[in-house]
Amino acid sequence: MTTPGKEVQNRAKEGDTIALTRALVATPSVNPTLAPGGAGEARIADLCASWLSGWGLRARVVEVAPGRCNVVAELDGTGATLLLNGHLDTVGVEGMTVPPFDAAPQGERLLGRGSCDMKGGVAALLAATARLARGGPRPRLVVALTADEEHASLGMSTLVRSGVTADMAVVCEPTRLAVMPAHKGFVWLRATFGGRAAHGSRPELGVDAIRHAGLYLSALDAYAAELRGRPAHPLLGHGSFHAGTIKGGTAESVYPDRCELLLERRTMPGEAPGDVEAEFQGVLDGLGAVEPTLAATLETTLDRPGTEVDVSSRLVQGLLEAGDELGVPRSVQGMTAWVDAAFLNEAGIPAVCFGPGDIAQAHTADEWIEARQIEVCADVLERFARALAT
């Protein structure tokens, strides 16, 4: 790991966008749940809190689990309350083809783990905050930097449970500077098929649990077609599903007595997890009507909602107008991945995604971000925030 030089550290303290990005990337914050031995967010949280306090915000570090920390900071202002959010954790570094924490520029790019997802976005919101803190019109600001987004969202769920309030929120995930007011949710399901173990030479005794799982997958083809036939969401298109893993059997010569199939259904805003499970159960019941030896159970193991903010809202239109003034092409798109914005929306805080970088670069072996996009994002956030106060 290469620590940025004194000049970079000093510029970061002053709120320089690129220096902030380099300092953040150079501070490992690998999620330890995903990569055992990962540093977690404690060190990077302390670093961010020191910057925010130095700019005059009331900043505190909140430990949400041992070694896993949020940063929450507030700045007084007038008019609306704006929450700026980013997550501090990253995925692991195994297999990377660039030094993960050197944070060195390469032409117009900054390389390293988390540069795109999403330390560039965190740097942009911090730079905008530093400028707003120096003076001029500004709304009341809440800066919330959260832990564990890459796994179970411990940080965001803790933040929401704390009772945080705001009139609107911007989550600076990588969107290529498009405003993304809608994103898909998901439902994870486990289908467990019971068979009867028997020697492969005794088909009259055995019941093949793997075959039943295969028949279920085949029956779900019609369900997939039905999903594609539903009215499309204007930004997100259609719901979908796929098989994630399948496990079963013990040997070639033994009828398998168990097979477990894990499924993921990507959902549209407004779809209820219970309704989704009922749709999968309906397909399973239909299969049971024609397969008398079928013995299967279905359960939801995890769900996260899809959410959306009206495109005509002050939040969406205000970001677009701030971009107009800076020559950013207007772009309103759907975020296909699930993000922490859902927690804020569910808590009554309208939240959209807007940030630098391309999600296609997230988690890659040579992760990078275009430096210019980070700077433009900071400019847009500052202009948007000042407009809220006036």
C-alpha positions as CSV (number, residue, x, y, z in Angstrom):
1,M,0.0,0.0,0.0
2,T,1.2,3.5,-0.9
3,T,0.2,6.3,1.4
4,P,-0.6,9.5,-0.5
5,G,2.1,12.2,0.0
6,K,1.7,15.1,2.4
7,E,0.6,17.4,-0.4
8,V,-2.3,15.1,-1.3
9,Q,-3.3,14.7,2.4
10,N,-3.3,18.5,2.9
11,R,-5.4,19.0,-0.2
12,A,-7.8,16.4,1.0
13,K,-8.2,18.3,4.3
14,E,-9.1,21.3,2.2
15,G,-11.8,19.5,0.3
16,D,-10.0,18.9,-3.0
17,T,-12.1,16.4,-4.9
18,I,-9.3,14.3,-6.5
19,A,-7.1,14.4,-3.3
20,L,-10.1,13.1,-1.3
21,T,-10.6,10.3,-3.7
22,R,-7.0,9.3,-3.6
23,A,-6.9,9.4,0.2
24,L,-10.1,7.3,0.4
25,V,-8.8,4.6,-2.0
26,A,-5.5,4.5,-0.1
27,T,-7.4,3.7,3.1
28,P,-8.4,0.0,2.9
29,S,-12.0,-0.7,3.9
30,V,-12.6,-4.2,2.5
31,N,-15.8,-5.7,4.0
32,P,-14.6,-8.4,6.3
33,T,-17.8,-10.5,5.9
34,L,-17.0,-10.8,2.2
35,A,-13.2,-11.2,2.6
36,P,-12.0,-12.6,5.9
37,G,-9.3,-10.3,7.3
38,G,-10.7,-7.2,5.5
39,A,-10.1,-3.9,7.3
40,G,-13.7,-2.9,7.7
41,E,-14.8,0.7,8.0
42,A,-13.4,1.9,11.4
43,R,-10.2,3.6,10.0
44,I,-11.8,5.2,7.0
45,A,-14.7,6.4,9.2
46,D,-12.3,8.1,11.5
47,L,-10.6,9.8,8.5
48,C,-13.9,11.1,7.1
49,A,-15.1,12.3,10.5
50,S,-11.9,14.2,11.0
51,W,-12.4,16.0,7.6
52,L,-16.0,16.8,8.4
53,S,-15.3,18.1,11.8
54,G,-12.5,20.2,10.4
55,W,-15.0,21.8,8.0
56,G,-17.3,22.7,10.9
57,L,-19.8,19.9,10.8
58,R,-21.1,18.1,13.9
59,A,-19.6,14.7,13.1
60,R,-19.8,11.5,15.0
61,V,-18.7,7.9,14.3
62,V,-21.3,5.3,15.1
63,E,-20.2,1.7,15.5
64,V,-22.9,-0.6,14.1
65,A,-21.0,-3.8,14.7
66,P,-17.4,-4.5,16.1
67,G,-15.1,-2.6,13.8
68,R,-17.9,-1.6,11.4
69,C,-18.7,2.1,11.5
70,N,-21.0,4.8,10.1
71,V,-20.2,8.5,10.0
72,V,-23.1,10.9,10.5
73,A,-22.5,14.7,10.3
74,E,-24.8,17.7,10.3
75,L,-24.5,21.3,9.1
76,D,-27.1,24.0,9.8
77,G,-28.7,25.8,6.9
78,T,-32.0,27.1,5.6
79,G,-34.9,25.6,3.7
80,A,-35.0,21.9,3.0
81,T,-32.9,19.2,4.6
82,L,-30.7,17.3,2.2
83,L,-29.1,14.0,3.1
84,L,-26.0,13.0,1.1
85,N,-25.1,9.3,1.3
86,G,-22.3,6.9,0.3
87,H,-21.0,3.6,1.6
88,L,-17.5,3.2,2.9
89,D,-16.9,-0.6,2.4
90,T,-15.6,-2.3,-0.7
91,V,-15.4,-5.8,-1.9
92,G,-12.2,-7.8,-1.7
93,V,-9.0,-7.4,-3.7
94,E,-8.2,-11.0,-4.7
95,G,-7.3,-11.2,-8.4
96,M,-6.8,-7.5,-9.0
97,T,-4.5,-6.6,-11.8
98,V,-3.7,-3.1,-10.4
99,P,-2.4,-2.2,-7.0
100,P,-5.6,-2.0,-5.0
101,F,-4.6,0.8,-2.6
102,D,-2.0,2.9,-4.4
103,A,-4.6,5.4,-5.6
104,A,-2.3,6.5,-8.3
105,P,-3.6,8.5,-11.3
106,Q,-3.2,6.9,-14.7
107,G,-4.0,9.5,-17.4
108,E,-7.6,10.7,-16.8
109,R,-8.3,7.8,-14.5
110,L,-7.9,7.0,-10.9
111,L,-7.3,3.3,-10.2
112,G,-7.8,1.1,-7.1
113,R,-10.4,-0.9,-5.2
114,G,-13.4,1.2,-4.5
115,S,-12.4,4.0,-6.8
116,C,-15.6,3.5,-8.7
117,D,-17.8,1.7,-6.1
118,M,-17.9,4.1,-4.5
119,K,-15.1,6.2,-3.0
120,G,-15.3,8.5,-6.0
121,G,-18.9,9.2,-5.1
122,V,-18.0,9.7,-1.4
123,A,-15.3,12.1,-2.4
124,A,-17.7,14.1,-4.6
125,L,-20.2,14.5,-1.8
126,L,-17.5,15.4,0.7
127,A,-16.0,18.0,-1.6
128,A,-19.4,19.6,-2.1
129,T,-19.9,19.6,1.7
130,A,-16.6,21.3,2.2
131,R,-17.6,24.1,-0.1
132,L,-21.0,24.5,1.4
133,A,-19.5,24.6,4.9
134,R,-17.4,27.6,3.9
135,G,-20.4,29.8,3.5
136,G,-23.1,31.0,1.1
137,P,-26.7,29.7,0.8
138,R,-27.1,26.1,1.8
139,P,-29.8,23.8,3.1
140,R,-29.5,21.9,6.3
141,L,-27.1,19.0,5.4
142,V,-26.9,15.5,6.8
143,V,-23.9,13.6,5.6
144,A,-24.3,9.8,6.2
145,L,-21.5,7.5,5.3
146,T,-22.5,3.9,5.9
147,A,-21.0,0.5,6.5
148,D,-21.6,-2.9,5.0
149,E,-23.6,-1.9,1.9
150,E,-21.8,-4.7,0.0
151,H,-23.2,-7.4,2.2
152,A,-26.2,-6.9,4.5
153,S,-26.5,-3.0,4.8
154,L,-25.9,-3.0,8.5
155,G,-24.9,0.6,8.3
156,M,-28.0,1.9,6.4
157,S,-30.4,-0.1,8.5
158,T,-28.9,1.3,11.7
159,L,-29.1,4.8,10.3
160,V,-32.7,4.5,9.4
161,R,-33.6,2.9,12.8
162,S,-31.9,5.9,14.5
163,G,-34.7,8.1,13.3
164,V,-32.7,10.2,10.8
165,T,-34.9,12.7,9.0
166,A,-34.5,14.6,5.7
167,D,-36.6,16.1,3.0
168,M,-34.7,14.3,0.3
169,A,-31.5,12.3,-0.3
170,V,-28.9,11.7,-3.0
171,V,-27.0,8.4,-2.9
172,C,-23.8,8.8,-4.9
173,E,-23.5,5.4,-6.4
174,P,-21.9,5.2,-9.8
175,T,-24.5,6.3,-12.4
176,R,-22.3,8.0,-15.0
177,L,-23.9,11.3,-13.8
178,A,-27.4,10.1,-14.8
179,V,-30.2,10.7,-12.3
180,M,-31.6,7.3,-11.3
181,P,-34.9,7.7,-9.4
182,A,-36.0,4.0,-9.6
183,H,-34.3,0.7,-8.9
184,K,-35.2,-3.0,-8.8
185,G,-35.7,-5.0,-5.7
186,F,-35.2,-8.7,-5.2
187,V,-36.6,-11.8,-3.5
188,W,-34.4,-14.8,-2.8
189,L,-36.2,-18.1,-2.5
190,R,-35.1,-21.6,-1.5
191,A,-36.9,-24.6,-3.1
192,T,-36.2,-27.9,-1.4
193,F,-37.1,-31.2,-3.1
194,G,-37.3,-34.4,-1.2
195,G,-36.7,-37.7,-2.9
196,R,-36.1,-41.3,-1.9
197,A,-32.6,-42.8,-1.9
198,A,-32.2,-46.1,-3.7
199,H,-29.6,-48.0,-5.7
200,G,-29.5,-46.9,-9.3
201,S,-30.5,-50.3,-10.4
202,R,-33.8,-50.1,-8.5
203,P,-35.9,-47.4,-10.2
204,E,-39.0,-48.8,-8.7
205,L,-37.7,-47.8,-5.2
206,G,-36.0,-44.5,-5.9
207,V,-37.4,-41.0,-6.2
208,D,-35.1,-38.6,-8.0
209,A,-35.1,-35.2,-6.2
210,I,-32.8,-33.6,-8.8
211,R,-35.2,-34.5,-11.6
212,H,-38.0,-32.8,-9.7
213,A,-35.9,-29.7,-9.4
214,G,-35.2,-29.8,-13.1
215,L,-38.9,-30.2,-13.9
216,Y,-39.6,-27.2,-11.7
217,L,-37.1,-25.1,-13.5
218,S,-38.6,-26.1,-16.8
219,A,-42.1,-25.2,-15.6
220,L,-40.8,-21.8,-14.6
221,D,-40.1,-21.0,-18.2
222,A,-43.8,-20.1,-18.7
223,Y,-43.6,-17.9,-15.7
224,A,-40.6,-16.1,-17.1
225,A,-42.5,-15.5,-20.4
226,E,-45.5,-14.2,-18.4
227,L,-43.2,-11.7,-16.6
228,R,-41.9,-10.4,-19.9
229,G,-45.5,-10.0,-21.1
230,R,-46.5,-7.7,-18.2
231,P,-46.5,-3.9,-18.8
232,A,-42.9,-2.6,-18.7
233,H,-41.8,-0.1,-16.1
234,P,-40.7,3.1,-17.9
235,L,-37.2,3.0,-16.4
236,L,-36.7,-0.6,-15.3
237,G,-38.4,-2.7,-17.9
238,H,-39.5,-6.1,-16.6
239,G,-39.1,-8.3,-13.6
240,S,-36.9,-11.4,-14.1
241,F,-35.7,-14.5,-12.3
242,H,-32.8,-16.9,-12.5
243,A,-31.5,-20.0,-10.7
244,G,-28.5,-19.1,-8.5
245,T,-27.3,-22.5,-7.3
246,I,-28.4,-26.1,-7.2
247,K,-27.1,-28.8,-4.9
248,G,-28.2,-32.4,-4.5
249,G,-27.2,-36.1,-4.7
250,T,-24.4,-38.1,-3.3
251,A,-23.1,-40.4,-6.2
252,E,-23.9,-41.5,-9.7
253,S,-25.3,-44.8,-8.6
254,V,-27.7,-43.4,-6.0
255,Y,-31.1,-41.9,-6.5
256,P,-30.8,-38.4,-4.8
257,D,-33.0,-38.0,-1.8
258,R,-32.6,-34.2,-1.6
259,C,-32.0,-31.3,-3.9
260,E,-31.9,-27.6,-3.0
261,L,-32.5,-24.9,-5.6
262,L,-31.8,-21.2,-4.8
263,L,-33.6,-18.7,-7.0
264,E,-33.6,-14.9,-7.3
265,R,-36.5,-12.9,-8.6
266,R,-35.7,-9.2,-9.5
267,T,-38.8,-7.2,-8.7
268,M,-40.4,-3.9,-9.8
269,P,-41.3,-1.0,-7.4
270,G,-44.6,-1.9,-5.6
271,E,-44.3,-5.7,-5.9
272,A,-44.8,-7.4,-2.6
273,P,-42.5,-10.3,-1.5
274,G,-45.5,-12.4,-0.4
275,D,-47.1,-12.0,-3.8
276,V,-43.8,-13.1,-5.5
277,E,-43.5,-16.2,-3.3
278,A,-47.1,-17.0,-4.1
279,E,-46.4,-16.9,-7.8
280,F,-43.5,-19.4,-7.4
281,Q,-45.6,-21.6,-5.2
282,G,-48.4,-21.6,-7.8
283,V,-45.9,-23.0,-10.4
284,L,-44.8,-25.6,-7.8
285,D,-48.4,-26.6,-7.0
286,G,-49.1,-27.0,-10.7
287,L,-46.1,-29.4,-11.0
288,G,-47.3,-31.4,-8.0
289,A,-50.7,-31.9,-9.8
290,V,-49.0,-33.9,-12.5
291,E,-46.1,-35.4,-10.5
292,P,-47.6,-37.5,-7.7
293,T,-44.2,-38.3,-6.1
294,L,-43.2,-34.6,-5.8
295,A,-42.4,-33.5,-2.3
296,A,-41.2,-29.9,-2.1
297,T,-41.2,-26.8,0.0
298,L,-40.6,-23.2,-0.9
299,E,-39.5,-20.3,1.4
300,T,-38.3,-16.7,1.1
301,T,-34.8,-16.3,2.6
302,L,-34.3,-12.6,2.0
303,D,-36.1,-9.7,0.2
304,R,-35.4,-6.1,-0.5
305,P,-37.9,-3.7,-2.1
306,G,-37.7,-2.0,-5.4
307,T,-38.5,1.7,-4.9
308,E,-38.9,4.9,-7.0
309,V,-39.2,8.6,-6.8
310,D,-41.4,10.6,-9.1
311,V,-39.5,12.0,-12.1
312,S,-41.3,15.3,-11.7
313,S,-40.2,15.7,-8.1
314,R,-38.1,18.6,-6.8
315,L,-35.3,16.2,-6.2
316,V,-35.1,14.7,-9.7
317,Q,-35.7,18.0,-11.5
318,G,-33.4,19.9,-9.2
319,L,-30.5,17.6,-10.0
320,L,-31.2,17.8,-13.7
321,E,-31.4,21.6,-13.6
322,A,-28.1,21.8,-11.7
323,G,-26.6,19.6,-14.4
324,D,-28.0,21.8,-17.1
325,E,-26.2,24.8,-15.7
326,L,-22.9,22.9,-15.8
327,G,-23.4,21.3,-19.3
328,V,-24.2,17.8,-18.1
329,P,-26.4,16.0,-20.6
330,R,-29.8,15.3,-19.2
331,S,-30.2,11.6,-18.5
332,V,-32.9,9.9,-16.3
333,Q,-32.4,6.1,-16.1
334,G,-33.3,3.1,-13.9
335,M,-30.8,1.6,-11.6
336,T,-30.9,-2.2,-12.3
337,A,-29.0,-3.1,-9.1
338,W,-30.5,-2.9,-5.6
339,V,-29.0,-0.1,-3.5
340,D,-29.3,1.3,0.0
341,A,-31.6,4.1,-1.4
342,A,-34.4,1.6,-0.8
343,F,-34.1,1.9,3.0
344,L,-34.4,5.7,2.8
345,N,-37.4,5.6,0.5
346,E,-39.1,3.1,2.7
347,A,-38.4,5.4,5.7
348,G,-40.1,8.3,3.9
349,I,-37.0,10.1,2.7
350,P,-37.2,10.3,-1.2
351,A,-33.8,9.1,-2.4
352,V,-32.3,8.9,-5.9
353,C,-28.9,7.7,-7.1
354,F,-26.6,10.2,-8.8
355,G,-22.8,9.8,-8.9
356,P,-19.6,9.5,-10.9
357,G,-18.3,6.3,-12.5
358,D,-19.7,3.4,-14.5
359,I,-21.2,0.5,-12.5
360,A,-19.6,-1.8,-15.1
361,Q,-16.3,-0.9,-13.5
362,A,-17.4,-1.8,-10.0
363,H,-15.7,-4.8,-8.4
364,T,-13.5,-5.4,-11.4
365,A,-9.8,-6.5,-11.5
366,D,-8.7,-3.1,-12.7
367,E,-11.3,-0.9,-11.1
368,W,-11.0,2.7,-12.1
369,I,-13.0,5.9,-12.4
370,E,-12.7,8.9,-14.6
371,A,-11.4,11.8,-12.5
372,R,-13.4,14.5,-14.3
373,Q,-16.7,12.8,-13.5
374,I,-15.9,13.1,-9.7
375,E,-15.3,16.8,-10.1
376,V,-18.4,17.4,-12.1
377,C,-20.5,15.4,-9.6
378,A,-19.2,17.6,-6.8
379,D,-20.1,20.7,-8.8
380,V,-23.7,19.5,-9.5
381,L,-24.2,18.5,-5.8
382,E,-23.1,21.9,-4.6
383,R,-25.2,23.8,-7.1
384,F,-28.3,21.6,-6.3
385,A,-27.8,22.1,-2.6
386,R,-27.5,25.9,-2.9
387,A,-30.7,26.1,-5.0
388,L,-32.6,24.2,-2.2
389,A,-31.6,27.0,0.2
390,T,-32.7,29.8,-2.1
